[in-house]
Amino acid sequence: MWLVVISLAAIIVTAIWYISDKAREIYNVGFLALILWGTAIMVFVDHVMGYLAEGGEFIEASPEATLLSVIMLMTALGVWEVVLLIKDPKNLLKMGLKM
């Protein structure tokens, strides 16, 4: 399930990056896409190695797998948000500190 959720999120974010100049330049969506694609590749390799070593299901659809995929997605969004706050593309934090 993690592979499906993370890959779907990576595809959506990549489409947003490709379509929107504002998302690309101001909101640094390319960084989020890079995080999600890296995670998708990592999970894919993990699933392939687990399948080759132990067999069984390639994609597990259990409540635990769904929860893990949501946690992984929230972590990726959290890292992106921290980077976005540090870069402060609209200078909102700097303006707030001057007041």
mmCIF file as gemmi writes it, N, C-alpha and C atoms, coordinates in Angstrom:
data_model
loop_
_atom_site.group_PDB
_atom_site.id
_atom_site.type_symbol
_atom_site.label_atom_id
_atom_site.label_alt_id
_atom_site.label_comp_id
_atom_site.label_asym_id
_atom_site.label_entity_id
_atom_site.label_seq_id
_atom_site.pdbx_PDB_ins_code
_atom_site.Cartn_x
_atom_site.Cartn_y
_atom_site.Cartn_z
_atom_site.occupancy
_atom_site.B_iso_or_equiv
_atom_site.pdbx_formal_charge
_atom_site.auth_seq_id
_atom_site.auth_asym_id
_atom_site.pdbx_PDB_model_num
ATOM 1 N N . MET Axp A 1 ? 0.809 -1.186 0 1 0 ? 1 A 1
ATOM 2 C CA . MET Axp A 1 ? 0 0 0 1 0 ? 1 A 1
ATOM 3 C C . MET Axp A 1 ? 0.859 1.259 0 1 0 ? 1 A 1
ATOM 4 N N . TRP Axp A 2 ? 2.023 1.182 0.667 1 0 ? 2 A 1
ATOM 5 C CA . TRP Axp A 2 ? 2.864 2.384 0.728 1 0 ? 2 A 1
ATOM 6 C C . TRP Axp A 2 ? 3.306 2.762 -0.668 1 0 ? 2 A 1
ATOM 7 N N . LEU Axp A 3 ? 3.657 1.756 -1.459 1 0 ? 3 A 1
ATOM 8 C CA . LEU Axp A 3 ? 4.131 2.02 -2.814 1 0 ? 3 A 1
ATOM 9 C C . LEU Axp A 3 ? 3.061 2.727 -3.639 1 0 ? 3 A 1
ATOM 10 N N . VAL Axp A 4 ? 1.825 2.309 -3.507 1 0 ? 4 A 1
ATOM 11 C CA . VAL Axp A 4 ? 0.733 2.907 -4.27 1 0 ? 4 A 1
ATOM 12 C C . VAL Axp A 4 ? 0.493 4.35 -3.839 1 0 ? 4 A 1
ATOM 13 N N . VAL Axp A 5 ? 0.414 4.593 -2.546 1 0 ? 5 A 1
ATOM 14 C CA . VAL Axp A 5 ? 0.104 5.936 -2.043 1 0 ? 5 A 1
ATOM 15 C C . VAL Axp A 5 ? 1.234 6.916 -2.36 1 0 ? 5 A 1
ATOM 16 N N . ILE Axp A 6 ? 2.464 6.528 -2.101 1 0 ? 6 A 1
ATOM 17 C CA . ILE Axp A 6 ? 3.598 7.424 -2.342 1 0 ? 6 A 1
ATOM 18 C C . ILE Axp A 6 ? 3.788 7.669 -3.838 1 0 ? 6 A 1
ATOM 19 N N . SER Axp A 7 ? 3.628 6.637 -4.658 1 0 ? 7 A 1
ATOM 20 C CA . SER Axp A 7 ? 3.758 6.818 -6.101 1 0 ? 7 A 1
ATOM 21 C C . SER Axp A 7 ? 2.661 7.713 -6.654 1 0 ? 7 A 1
ATOM 22 N N . LEU Axp A 8 ? 1.445 7.544 -6.167 1 0 ? 8 A 1
ATOM 23 C CA . LEU Axp A 8 ? 0.339 8.398 -6.599 1 0 ? 8 A 1
ATOM 24 C C . LEU Axp A 8 ? 0.589 9.854 -6.203 1 0 ? 8 A 1
ATOM 25 N N . ALA Axp A 9 ? 1.072 10.072 -4.99 1 0 ? 9 A 1
ATOM 26 C CA . ALA Axp A 9 ? 1.397 11.427 -4.541 1 0 ? 9 A 1
ATOM 27 C C . ALA Axp A 9 ? 2.522 12.014 -5.389 1 0 ? 9 A 1
ATOM 28 N N . ALA Axp A 10 ? 3.521 11.215 -5.72 1 0 ? 10 A 1
ATOM 29 C CA . ALA Axp A 10 ? 4.634 11.69 -6.545 1 0 ? 10 A 1
ATOM 30 C C . ALA Axp A 10 ? 4.154 12.072 -7.944 1 0 ? 10 A 1
ATOM 31 N N . ILE Axp A 11 ? 3.255 11.296 -8.505 1 0 ? 11 A 1
ATOM 32 C CA . ILE Axp A 11 ? 2.714 11.601 -9.83 1 0 ? 11 A 1
ATOM 33 C C . ILE Axp A 11 ? 1.912 12.896 -9.797 1 0 ? 11 A 1
ATOM 34 N N . ILE Axp A 12 ? 1.093 13.076 -8.778 1 0 ? 12 A 1
ATOM 35 C CA . ILE Axp A 12 ? 0.274 14.293 -8.662 1 0 ? 12 A 1
ATOM 36 C C . ILE Axp A 12 ? 1.154 15.523 -8.484 1 0 ? 12 A 1
ATOM 37 N N . VAL Axp A 13 ? 2.143 15.433 -7.598 1 0 ? 13 A 1
ATOM 38 C CA . VAL Axp A 13 ? 3.03 16.575 -7.351 1 0 ? 13 A 1
ATOM 39 C C . VAL Axp A 13 ? 3.867 16.891 -8.59 1 0 ? 13 A 1
ATOM 40 N N . THR Axp A 14 ? 4.293 15.872 -9.316 1 0 ? 14 A 1
ATOM 41 C CA . THR Axp A 14 ? 5.043 16.109 -10.549 1 0 ? 14 A 1
ATOM 42 C C . THR Axp A 14 ? 4.173 16.806 -11.589 1 0 ? 14 A 1
ATOM 43 N N . ALA Axp A 15 ? 2.905 16.42 -11.681 1 0 ? 15 A 1
ATOM 44 C CA . ALA Axp A 15 ? 1.983 17.089 -12.602 1 0 ? 15 A 1
ATOM 45 C C . ALA Axp A 15 ? 1.789 18.548 -12.208 1 0 ? 15 A 1
ATOM 46 N N . ILE Axp A 16 ? 1.664 18.815 -10.918 1 0 ? 16 A 1
ATOM 47 C CA . ILE Axp A 16 ? 1.541 20.201 -10.446 1 0 ? 16 A 1
ATOM 48 C C . ILE Axp A 16 ? 2.814 20.976 -10.775 1 0 ? 16 A 1
ATOM 49 N N . TRP Axp A 17 ? 3.968 20.366 -10.561 1 0 ? 17 A 1
ATOM 50 C CA . TRP Axp A 17 ? 5.242 21.01 -10.885 1 0 ? 17 A 1
ATOM 51 C C . TRP Axp A 17 ? 5.329 21.345 -12.371 1 0 ? 17 A 1
ATOM 52 N N . TYR Axp A 18 ? 4.855 20.441 -13.205 1 0 ? 18 A 1
ATOM 53 C CA . TYR Axp A 18 ? 4.94 20.635 -14.645 1 0 ? 18 A 1
ATOM 54 C C . TYR Axp A 18 ? 3.974 21.72 -15.137 1 0 ? 18 A 1
ATOM 55 N N . ILE Axp A 19 ? 2.801 21.811 -14.544 1 0 ? 19 A 1
ATOM 56 C CA . ILE Axp A 19 ? 1.753 22.725 -15.011 1 0 ? 19 A 1
ATOM 57 C C . ILE Axp A 19 ? 1.92 24.14 -14.469 1 0 ? 19 A 1
ATOM 58 N N . SER Axp A 20 ? 2.262 24.274 -13.211 1 0 ? 20 A 1
ATOM 59 C CA . SER Axp A 20 ? 2.2 25.57 -12.542 1 0 ? 20 A 1
ATOM 60 C C . SER Axp A 20 ? 3.585 26.202 -12.355 1 0 ? 20 A 1
ATOM 61 N N . ASP Axp A 21 ? 3.78 27.363 -12.969 1 0 ? 21 A 1
ATOM 62 C CA . ASP Axp A 21 ? 5.028 28.108 -12.756 1 0 ? 21 A 1
ATOM 63 C C . ASP Axp A 21 ? 5.129 28.626 -11.328 1 0 ? 21 A 1
ATOM 64 N N . LYS Axp A 22 ? 3.996 29.048 -10.775 1 0 ? 22 A 1
ATOM 65 C CA . LYS Axp A 22 ? 3.981 29.578 -9.407 1 0 ? 22 A 1
ATOM 66 C C . LYS Axp A 22 ? 4.398 28.496 -8.408 1 0 ? 22 A 1
ATOM 67 N N . ALA Axp A 23 ? 3.85 27.305 -8.578 1 0 ? 23 A 1
ATOM 68 C CA . ALA Axp A 23 ? 4.204 26.201 -7.673 1 0 ? 23 A 1
ATOM 69 C C . ALA Axp A 23 ? 5.676 25.842 -7.814 1 0 ? 23 A 1
ATOM 70 N N . ARG Axp A 24 ? 6.198 25.939 -9.015 1 0 ? 24 A 1
ATOM 71 C CA . ARG Axp A 24 ? 7.592 25.583 -9.267 1 0 ? 24 A 1
ATOM 72 C C . ARG Axp A 24 ? 8.543 26.614 -8.673 1 0 ? 24 A 1
ATOM 73 N N . GLU Axp A 25 ? 8.244 27.88 -8.879 1 0 ? 25 A 1
ATOM 74 C CA . GLU Axp A 25 ? 9.179 28.929 -8.483 1 0 ? 25 A 1
ATOM 75 C C . GLU Axp A 25 ? 9.009 29.37 -7.033 1 0 ? 25 A 1
ATOM 76 N N . ILE Axp A 26 ? 7.773 29.56 -6.598 1 0 ? 26 A 1
ATOM 77 C CA . ILE Axp A 26 ? 7.552 30.106 -5.263 1 0 ? 26 A 1
ATOM 78 C C . ILE Axp A 26 ? 7.486 29.011 -4.205 1 0 ? 26 A 1
ATOM 79 N N . TYR Axp A 27 ? 6.723 27.971 -4.488 1 0 ? 27 A 1
ATOM 80 C CA . TYR Axp A 27 ? 6.476 26.956 -3.46 1 0 ? 27 A 1
ATOM 81 C C . TYR Axp A 27 ? 7.423 25.77 -3.501 1 0 ? 27 A 1
ATOM 82 N N . ASN Axp A 28 ? 8.398 25.782 -4.4 1 0 ? 28 A 1
ATOM 83 C CA . ASN Axp A 28 ? 9.451 24.767 -4.428 1 0 ? 28 A 1
ATOM 84 C C . ASN Axp A 28 ? 8.882 23.346 -4.469 1 0 ? 28 A 1
ATOM 85 N N . VAL Axp A 29 ? 7.895 23.137 -5.332 1 0 ? 29 A 1
ATOM 86 C CA . VAL Axp A 29 ? 7.241 21.841 -5.443 1 0 ? 29 A 1
ATOM 87 C C . VAL Axp A 29 ? 8.189 20.796 -6.024 1 0 ? 29 A 1
ATOM 88 N N . GLY Axp A 30 ? 9.205 21.237 -6.753 1 0 ? 30 A 1
ATOM 89 C CA . GLY Axp A 30 ? 10.186 20.301 -7.289 1 0 ? 30 A 1
ATOM 90 C C . GLY Axp A 30 ? 10.906 19.54 -6.184 1 0 ? 30 A 1
ATOM 91 N N . PHE Axp A 31 ? 11.161 20.209 -5.079 1 0 ? 31 A 1
ATOM 92 C CA . PHE Axp A 31 ? 11.799 19.556 -3.932 1 0 ? 31 A 1
ATOM 93 C C . PHE Axp A 31 ? 10.883 18.482 -3.347 1 0 ? 31 A 1
ATOM 94 N N . LEU Axp A 32 ? 9.583 18.793 -3.239 1 0 ? 32 A 1
ATOM 95 C CA . LEU Axp A 32 ? 8.623 17.806 -2.745 1 0 ? 32 A 1
ATOM 96 C C . LEU Axp A 32 ? 8.533 16.62 -3.697 1 0 ? 32 A 1
ATOM 97 N N . ALA Axp A 33 ? 8.54 16.887 -5 1 0 ? 33 A 1
ATOM 98 C CA . ALA Axp A 33 ? 8.504 15.798 -5.981 1 0 ? 33 A 1
ATOM 99 C C . ALA Axp A 33 ? 9.745 14.919 -5.851 1 0 ? 33 A 1
ATOM 100 N N . LEU Axp A 34 ? 10.886 15.546 -5.631 1 0 ? 34 A 1
ATOM 101 C CA . LEU Axp A 34 ? 12.129 14.786 -5.457 1 0 ? 34 A 1
ATOM 102 C C . LEU Axp A 34 ? 12.059 13.892 -4.215 1 0 ? 34 A 1
ATOM 103 N N . ILE Axp A 35 ? 11.533 14.417 -3.128 1 0 ? 35 A 1
ATOM 104 C CA . ILE Axp A 35 ? 11.374 13.62 -1.907 1 0 ? 35 A 1
ATOM 105 C C . ILE Axp A 35 ? 10.455 12.429 -2.167 1 0 ? 35 A 1
ATOM 106 N N . LEU Axp A 36 ? 9.318 12.685 -2.82 1 0 ? 36 A 1
ATOM 107 C CA . LEU Axp A 36 ? 8.34 11.621 -3.044 1 0 ? 36 A 1
ATOM 108 C C . LEU Axp A 36 ? 8.843 10.57 -4.024 1 0 ? 36 A 1
ATOM 109 N N . TRP Axp A 37 ? 9.521 10.995 -5.104 1 0 ? 37 A 1
ATOM 110 C CA . TRP Axp A 37 ? 10.059 10.018 -6.043 1 0 ? 37 A 1
ATOM 111 C C . TRP Axp A 37 ? 11.181 9.198 -5.401 1 0 ? 37 A 1
ATOM 112 N N . GLY Axp A 38 ? 12.003 9.827 -4.587 1 0 ? 38 A 1
ATOM 113 C CA . GLY Axp A 38 ? 13.039 9.081 -3.866 1 0 ? 38 A 1
ATOM 114 C C . GLY Axp A 38 ? 12.44 8.048 -2.925 1 0 ? 38 A 1
ATOM 115 N N . THR Axp A 39 ? 11.38 8.441 -2.241 1 0 ? 39 A 1
ATOM 116 C CA . THR Axp A 39 ? 10.697 7.509 -1.344 1 0 ? 39 A 1
ATOM 117 C C . THR Axp A 39 ? 10.042 6.384 -2.128 1 0 ? 39 A 1
ATOM 118 N N . ALA Axp A 40 ? 9.426 6.715 -3.265 1 0 ? 40 A 1
ATOM 119 C CA . ALA Axp A 40 ? 8.778 5.685 -4.087 1 0 ? 40 A 1
ATOM 120 C C . ALA Axp A 40 ? 9.796 4.67 -4.594 1 0 ? 40 A 1
ATOM 121 N N . ILE Axp A 41 ? 10.957 5.146 -5.023 1 0 ? 41 A 1
ATOM 122 C CA . ILE Axp A 41 ? 12.004 4.228 -5.497 1 0 ? 41 A 1
ATOM 123 C C . ILE Axp A 41 ? 12.516 3.369 -4.346 1 0 ? 41 A 1
ATOM 124 N N . MET Axp A 42 ? 12.703 3.971 -3.186 1 0 ? 42 A 1
ATOM 125 C CA . MET Axp A 42 ? 13.174 3.232 -2.016 1 0 ? 42 A 1
ATOM 126 C C . MET Axp A 42 ? 12.173 2.134 -1.626 1 0 ? 42 A 1
ATOM 127 N N . VAL Axp A 43 ? 10.889 2.473 -1.616 1 0 ? 43 A 1
ATOM 128 C CA . VAL Axp A 43 ? 9.854 1.502 -1.249 1 0 ? 43 A 1
ATOM 129 C C . VAL Axp A 43 ? 9.752 0.404 -2.304 1 0 ? 43 A 1
ATOM 130 N N . PHE Axp A 44 ? 9.885 0.775 -3.576 1 0 ? 44 A 1
ATOM 131 C CA . PHE Axp A 44 ? 9.845 -0.227 -4.642 1 0 ? 44 A 1
ATOM 132 C C . PHE Axp A 44 ? 10.981 -1.234 -4.486 1 0 ? 44 A 1
ATOM 133 N N . VAL Axp A 45 ? 12.181 -0.737 -4.24 1 0 ? 45 A 1
ATOM 134 C CA . VAL Axp A 45 ? 13.333 -1.636 -4.048 1 0 ? 45 A 1
ATOM 135 C C . VAL Axp A 45 ? 13.108 -2.513 -2.811 1 0 ? 45 A 1
ATOM 136 N N . ASP Axp A 46 ? 12.559 -1.944 -1.75 1 0 ? 46 A 1
ATOM 137 C CA . ASP Axp A 46 ? 12.262 -2.708 -0.54 1 0 ? 46 A 1
ATOM 138 C C . ASP Axp A 46 ? 11.262 -3.825 -0.832 1 0 ? 46 A 1
ATOM 139 N N . HIS Axp A 47 ? 10.221 -3.512 -1.595 1 0 ? 47 A 1
ATOM 140 C CA . HIS Axp A 47 ? 9.215 -4.528 -1.925 1 0 ? 47 A 1
ATOM 141 C C . HIS Axp A 47 ? 9.797 -5.621 -2.82 1 0 ? 47 A 1
ATOM 142 N N . VAL Axp A 48 ? 10.602 -5.232 -3.795 1 0 ? 48 A 1
ATOM 143 C CA . VAL Axp A 48 ? 11.208 -6.229 -4.687 1 0 ? 48 A 1
ATOM 144 C C . VAL Axp A 48 ? 12.129 -7.147 -3.902 1 0 ? 48 A 1
ATOM 145 N N . MET Axp A 49 ? 12.975 -6.58 -3.055 1 0 ? 49 A 1
ATOM 146 C CA . MET Axp A 49 ? 13.904 -7.408 -2.273 1 0 ? 49 A 1
ATOM 147 C C . MET Axp A 49 ? 13.143 -8.321 -1.307 1 0 ? 49 A 1
ATOM 148 N N . GLY Axp A 50 ? 12.104 -7.792 -0.662 1 0 ? 50 A 1
ATOM 149 C CA . GLY Axp A 50 ? 11.303 -8.623 0.229 1 0 ? 50 A 1
ATOM 150 C C . GLY Axp A 50 ? 10.576 -9.731 -0.51 1 0 ? 50 A 1
ATOM 151 N N . TYR Axp A 51 ? 10.078 -9.429 -1.693 1 0 ? 51 A 1
ATOM 152 C CA . TYR Axp A 51 ? 9.366 -10.423 -2.489 1 0 ? 51 A 1
ATOM 153 C C . TYR Axp A 51 ? 10.317 -11.518 -2.962 1 0 ? 51 A 1
ATOM 154 N N . LEU Axp A 52 ? 11.506 -11.118 -3.388 1 0 ? 52 A 1
ATOM 155 C CA . LEU Axp A 52 ? 12.476 -12.117 -3.856 1 0 ? 52 A 1
ATOM 156 C C . LEU Axp A 52 ? 13.013 -12.968 -2.713 1 0 ? 52 A 1
ATOM 157 N N . ALA Axp A 53 ? 13.172 -12.375 -1.542 1 0 ? 53 A 1
ATOM 158 C CA . ALA Axp A 53 ? 13.743 -13.107 -0.411 1 0 ? 53 A 1
ATOM 159 C C . ALA Axp A 53 ? 12.714 -14.002 0.272 1 0 ? 53 A 1
ATOM 160 N N . GLU Axp A 54 ? 11.489 -13.496 0.433 1 0 ? 54 A 1
ATOM 161 C CA . GLU Axp A 54 ? 10.507 -14.225 1.229 1 0 ? 54 A 1
ATOM 162 C C . GLU Axp A 54 ? 9.283 -14.671 0.453 1 0 ? 54 A 1
ATOM 163 N N . GLY Axp A 55 ? 9.014 -14.082 -0.703 1 0 ? 55 A 1
ATOM 164 C CA . GLY Axp A 55 ? 7.796 -14.393 -1.445 1 0 ? 55 A 1
ATOM 165 C C . GLY Axp A 55 ? 6.61 -13.678 -0.816 1 0 ? 55 A 1
ATOM 166 N N . GLY Axp A 56 ? 5.434 -14.174 -1.05 1 0 ? 56 A 1
ATOM 167 C CA . GLY Axp A 56 ? 4.238 -13.569 -0.473 1 0 ? 56 A 1
ATOM 168 C C . GLY Axp A 56 ? 3.684 -12.457 -1.338 1 0 ? 56 A 1
ATOM 169 N N . GLU Axp A 57 ? 2.991 -11.524 -0.691 1 0 ? 57 A 1
ATOM 170 C CA . GLU Axp A 57 ? 2.352 -10.426 -1.405 1 0 ? 57 A 1
ATOM 171 C C . GLU Axp A 57 ? 3.372 -9.359 -1.779 1 0 ? 57 A 1
ATOM 172 N N . PHE Axp A 58 ? 3.205 -8.791 -2.984 1 0 ? 58 A 1
ATOM 173 C CA . PHE Axp A 58 ? 4.082 -7.688 -3.377 1 0 ? 58 A 1
ATOM 174 C C . PHE Axp A 58 ? 3.572 -6.377 -2.8 1 0 ? 58 A 1
ATOM 175 N N . ILE Axp A 59 ? 2.246 -6.18 -2.857 1 0 ? 59 A 1
ATOM 176 C CA . ILE Axp A 59 ? 1.637 -4.983 -2.276 1 0 ? 59 A 1
ATOM 177 C C . ILE Axp A 59 ? 0.687 -5.434 -1.18 1 0 ? 59 A 1
ATOM 178 N N . GLU Axp A 60 ? 0.98 -5.026 0.03 1 0 ? 60 A 1
ATOM 179 C CA . GLU Axp A 60 ? 0.185 -5.408 1.194 1 0 ? 60 A 1
ATOM 180 C C . GLU Axp A 60 ? -0.9 -4.361 1.422 1 0 ? 60 A 1
ATOM 181 N N . ALA Axp A 61 ? -2.141 -4.821 1.538 1 0 ? 61 A 1
ATOM 182 C CA . ALA Axp A 61 ? -3.269 -3.906 1.765 1 0 ? 61 A 1
ATOM 183 C C . ALA Axp A 61 ? -3.874 -4.201 3.136 1 0 ? 61 A 1
ATOM 184 N N . SER Axp A 62 ? -3.207 -3.722 4.162 1 0 ? 62 A 1
ATOM 185 C CA . SER Axp A 62 ? -3.681 -3.908 5.531 1 0 ? 62 A 1
ATOM 186 C C . SER Axp A 62 ? -3.815 -2.537 6.189 1 0 ? 62 A 1
ATOM 187 N N . PRO Axp A 63 ? -4.523 -2.463 7.311 1 0 ? 63 A 1
ATOM 188 C CA . PRO Axp A 63 ? -4.616 -1.172 8.006 1 0 ? 63 A 1
ATOM 189 C C . PRO Axp A 63 ? -3.254 -0.622 8.433 1 0 ? 63 A 1
ATOM 190 N N . GLU Axp A 64 ? -2.339 -1.511 8.824 1 0 ? 64 A 1
ATOM 191 C CA . GLU Axp A 64 ? -1.001 -1.063 9.229 1 0 ? 64 A 1
ATOM 192 C C . GLU Axp A 64 ? -0.242 -0.473 8.045 1 0 ? 64 A 1
ATOM 193 N N . ALA Axp A 65 ? -0.355 -1.109 6.874 1 0 ? 65 A 1
ATOM 194 C CA . ALA Axp A 65 ? 0.323 -0.597 5.681 1 0 ? 65 A 1
ATOM 195 C C . ALA Axp A 65 ? -0.27 0.743 5.257 1 0 ? 65 A 1
ATOM 196 N N . THR Axp A 66 ? -1.58 0.886 5.384 1 0 ? 66 A 1
ATOM 197 C CA . THR Axp A 66 ? -2.226 2.155 5.054 1 0 ? 66 A 1
ATOM 198 C C . THR Axp A 66 ? -1.783 3.247 6.008 1 0 ? 66 A 1
ATOM 199 N N . LEU Axp A 67 ? -1.728 2.941 7.291 1 0 ? 67 A 1
ATOM 200 C CA . LEU Axp A 67 ? -1.267 3.911 8.276 1 0 ? 67 A 1
ATOM 201 C C . LEU Axp A 67 ? 0.186 4.301 8.02 1 0 ? 67 A 1
ATOM 202 N N . LEU Axp A 68 ? 1.025 3.332 7.685 1 0 ? 68 A 1
ATOM 203 C CA . LEU Axp A 68 ? 2.421 3.628 7.387 1 0 ? 68 A 1
ATOM 204 C C . LEU Axp A 68 ? 2.547 4.529 6.162 1 0 ? 68 A 1
ATOM 205 N N . SER Axp A 69 ? 1.725 4.299 5.147 1 0 ? 69 A 1
ATOM 206 C CA . SER Axp A 69 ? 1.795 5.141 3.954 1 0 ? 69 A 1
ATOM 207 C C . SER Axp A 69 ? 1.355 6.564 4.256 1 0 ? 69 A 1
ATOM 208 N N . VAL Axp A 70 ? 0.362 6.733 5.109 1 0 ? 70 A 1
ATOM 209 C CA . VAL Axp A 70 ? -0.069 8.077 5.504 1 0 ? 70 A 1
ATOM 210 C C . VAL Axp A 70 ? 1.019 8.764 6.324 1 0 ? 70 A 1
ATOM 211 N N . ILE Axp A 71 ? 1.663 8.032 7.22 1 0 ? 71 A 1
ATOM 212 C CA . ILE Axp A 71 ? 2.744 8.606 8.025 1 0 ? 71 A 1
ATOM 213 C C . ILE Axp A 71 ? 3.922 9.005 7.141 1 0 ? 71 A 1
ATOM 214 N N . MET Axp A 72 ? 4.254 8.172 6.158 1 0 ? 72 A 1
ATOM 215 C CA . MET Axp A 72 ? 5.353 8.505 5.249 1 0 ? 72 A 1
ATOM 216 C C . MET Axp A 72 ? 5.025 9.751 4.435 1 0 ? 72 A 1
ATOM 217 N N . LEU Axp A 73 ? 3.781 9.863 3.975 1 0 ? 73 A 1
ATOM 218 C CA . LEU Axp A 73 ? 3.366 11.031 3.21 1 0 ? 73 A 1
ATOM 219 C C . LEU Axp A 73 ? 3.38 12.287 4.069 1 0 ? 73 A 1
ATOM 220 N N . MET Axp A 74 ? 2.926 12.187 5.309 1 0 ? 74 A 1
ATOM 221 C CA . MET Axp A 74 ? 2.936 13.338 6.218 1 0 ? 74 A 1
ATOM 222 C C . MET Axp A 74 ? 4.366 13.76 6.544 1 0 ? 74 A 1
ATOM 223 N N . THR Axp A 75 ? 5.268 12.804 6.674 1 0 ? 75 A 1
ATOM 224 C CA . THR Axp A 75 ? 6.672 13.127 6.935 1 0 ? 75 A 1
ATOM 225 C C . THR Axp A 75 ? 7.285 13.878 5.752 1 0 ? 75 A 1
ATOM 226 N N . ALA Axp A 76 ? 6.996 13.413 4.543 1 0 ? 76 A 1
ATOM 227 C CA . ALA Axp A 76 ? 7.504 14.104 3.347 1 0 ? 76 A 1
ATOM 228 C C . ALA Axp A 76 ? 6.947 15.519 3.27 1 0 ? 76 A 1
ATOM 229 N N . LEU Axp A 77 ? 5.659 15.677 3.541 1 0 ? 77 A 1
ATOM 230 C CA . LEU Axp A 77 ? 5.059 17.012 3.528 1 0 ? 77 A 1
ATOM 231 C C . LEU Axp A 77 ? 5.629 17.889 4.638 1 0 ? 77 A 1
ATOM 232 N N . GLY Axp A 78 ? 5.928 17.302 5.785 1 0 ? 78 A 1
ATOM 233 C CA . GLY Axp A 78 ? 6.52 18.054 6.895 1 0 ? 78 A 1
ATOM 234 C C . GLY Axp A 78 ? 7.912 18.554 6.572 1 0 ? 78 A 1
ATOM 235 N N . VAL Axp A 79 ? 8.733 17.707 5.954 1 0 ? 79 A 1
ATOM 236 C CA . VAL Axp A 79 ? 10.083 18.118 5.562 1 0 ? 79 A 1
ATOM 237 C C . VAL Axp A 79 ? 10.002 19.24 4.538 1 0 ? 79 A 1
ATOM 238 N N . TRP Axp A 80 ? 9.106 19.095 3.564 1 0 ? 80 A 1
ATOM 239 C CA . TRP Axp A 80 ? 8.916 20.14 2.548 1 0 ? 80 A 1
ATOM 240 C C . TRP Axp A 80 ? 8.468 21.453 3.19 1 0 ? 80 A 1
ATOM 241 N N . GLU Axp A 81 ? 7.578 21.369 4.172 1 0 ? 81 A 1
ATOM 242 C CA . GLU Axp A 81 ? 7.086 22.568 4.854 1 0 ? 81 A 1
ATOM 243 C C . GLU Axp A 81 ? 8.203 23.273 5.619 1 0 ? 81 A 1
ATOM 244 N N . VAL Axp A 82 ? 9.055 22.512 6.282 1 0 ? 82 A 1
ATOM 245 C CA . VAL Axp A 82 ? 10.175 23.112 7.012 1 0 ? 82 A 1
ATOM 246 C C . VAL Axp A 82 ? 11.122 23.817 6.042 1 0 ? 82 A 1
ATOM 247 N N . VAL Axp A 83 ? 11.436 23.171 4.917 1 0 ? 83 A 1
ATOM 248 C CA . VAL Axp A 83 ? 12.3 23.805 3.913 1 0 ? 83 A 1
ATOM 249 C C . VAL Axp A 83 ? 11.636 25.054 3.363 1 0 ? 83 A 1
ATOM 250 N N . LEU Axp A 84 ? 10.337 25.002 3.147 1 0 ? 84 A 1
ATOM 251 C CA . LEU Axp A 84 ? 9.606 26.167 2.646 1 0 ? 84 A 1
ATOM 252 C C . LEU Axp A 84 ? 9.621 27.306 3.659 1 0 ? 84 A 1
ATOM 253 N N . LEU Axp A 85 ? 9.486 26.994 4.931 1 0 ? 85 A 1
ATOM 254 C CA . LEU Axp A 85 ? 9.551 28.034 5.963 1 0 ? 85 A 1
ATOM 255 C C . LEU Axp A 85 ? 10.944 28.633 6.071 1 0 ? 85 A 1
ATOM 256 N N . ILE Axp A 86 ? 11.963 27.818 5.917 1 0 ? 86 A 1
ATOM 257 C CA . ILE Axp A 86 ? 13.339 28.325 5.98 1 0 ? 86 A 1
ATOM 258 C C . ILE Axp A 86 ? 13.631 29.245 4.793 1 0 ? 86 A 1
ATOM 259 N N . LYS Axp A 87 ? 13.188 28.842 3.596 1 0 ? 87 A 1
ATOM 260 C CA . LYS Axp A 87 ? 13.43 29.667 2.405 1 0 ? 87 A 1
ATOM 261 C C . LYS Axp A 87 ? 12.582 30.934 2.414 1 0 ? 87 A 1
ATOM 262 N N . ASP Axp A 88 ? 11.383 30.878 2.988 1 0 ? 88 A 1
ATOM 263 C CA . ASP Axp A 88 ? 10.464 32.021 3.094 1 0 ? 88 A 1
ATOM 264 C C . ASP Axp A 88 ? 10.343 32.768 1.76 1 0 ? 88 A 1
ATOM 265 N N . PRO Axp A 89 ? 9.739 32.121 0.738 1 0 ? 89 A 1
ATOM 266 C CA . PRO Axp A 89 ? 9.733 32.706 -0.605 1 0 ? 89 A 1
ATOM 267 C C . PRO Axp A 89 ? 8.946 34.01 -0.726 1 0 ? 89 A 1
ATOM 268 N N . LYS Axp A 90 ? 7.967 34.225 0.104 1 0 ? 90 A 1
ATOM 269 C CA . LYS Axp A 90 ? 7.184 35.462 0.033 1 0 ? 90 A 1
ATOM 270 C C . LYS Axp A 90 ? 7.627 36.488 1.077 1 0 ? 90 A 1
ATOM 271 N N . ASN Axp A 91 ? 8.695 36.207 1.792 1 0 ? 91 A 1
ATOM 272 C CA . ASN Axp A 91 ? 9.238 37.084 2.839 1 0 ? 91 A 1
ATOM 273 C C . ASN Axp A 91 ? 8.209 37.437 3.906 1 0 ? 91 A 1
ATOM 274 N N . LEU Axp A 92 ? 7.329 36.537 4.202 1 0 ? 92 A 1
ATOM 275 C CA . LEU Axp A 92 ? 6.305 36.787 5.218 1 0 ? 92 A 1
ATOM 276 C C . LEU Axp A 92 ? 6.879 36.735 6.625 1 0 ? 92 A 1
ATOM 277 N N . LEU Axp A 93 ? 7.826 35.836 6.863 1 0 ? 93 A 1
ATOM 278 C CA . LEU Axp A 93 ? 8.422 35.736 8.193 1 0 ? 93 A 1
ATOM 279 C C . LEU Axp A 93 ? 9.313 36.939 8.488 1 0 ? 93 A 1
ATOM 280 N N . LYS Axp A 94 ? 10.035 37.421 7.485 1 0 ? 94 A 1
ATOM 281 C CA . LYS Axp A 94 ? 10.907 38.582 7.67 1 0 ? 94 A 1
ATOM 282 C C . LYS Axp A 94 ? 10.082 39.843 7.93 1 0 ? 94 A 1
ATOM 283 N N . MET Axp A 95 ? 8.942 39.964 7.243 1 0 ? 95 A 1
ATOM 284 C CA . MET Axp A 95 ? 8.08 41.117 7.455 1 0 ? 95 A 1
ATOM 285 C C . MET Axp A 95 ? 7.452 41.067 8.834 1 0 ? 95 A 1
ATOM 286 N N . GLY Axp A 96 ? 7.126 39.863 9.309 1 0 ? 96 A 1
ATOM 287 C CA . GLY Axp A 96 ? 6.521 39.71 10.631 1 0 ? 96 A 1
ATOM 288 C C . GLY Axp A 96 ? 7.51 40.042 11.732 1 0 ? 96 A 1
ATOM 289 N N . LEU Axp A 97 ? 8.779 39.751 11.521 1 0 ? 97 A 1
ATOM 290 C CA . LEU Axp A 97 ? 9.798 40.042 12.53 1 0 ? 97 A 1
ATOM 291 C C . LEU Axp A 97 ? 10.099 41.543 12.63 1 0 ? 97 A 1
ATOM 292 N N . LYS Axp A 98 ? 9.88 42.286 11.555 1 0 ? 98 A 1
ATOM 293 C CA . LYS Axp A 98 ? 10.149 43.721 11.568 1 0 ? 98 A 1
ATOM 294 C C . LYS Axp A 98 ? 9.067 44.509 12.282 1 0 ? 98 A 1
ATOM 295 N N . MET Axp A 99 ? 7.913 43.946 12.443 1 0 ? 99 A 1
ATOM 296 C CA . MET Axp A 99 ? 6.806 44.665 13.057 1 0 ? 99 A 1
ATOM 297 C C . MET Axp A 99 ? 6.981 44.831 14.508 1 0 ? 99 A 1
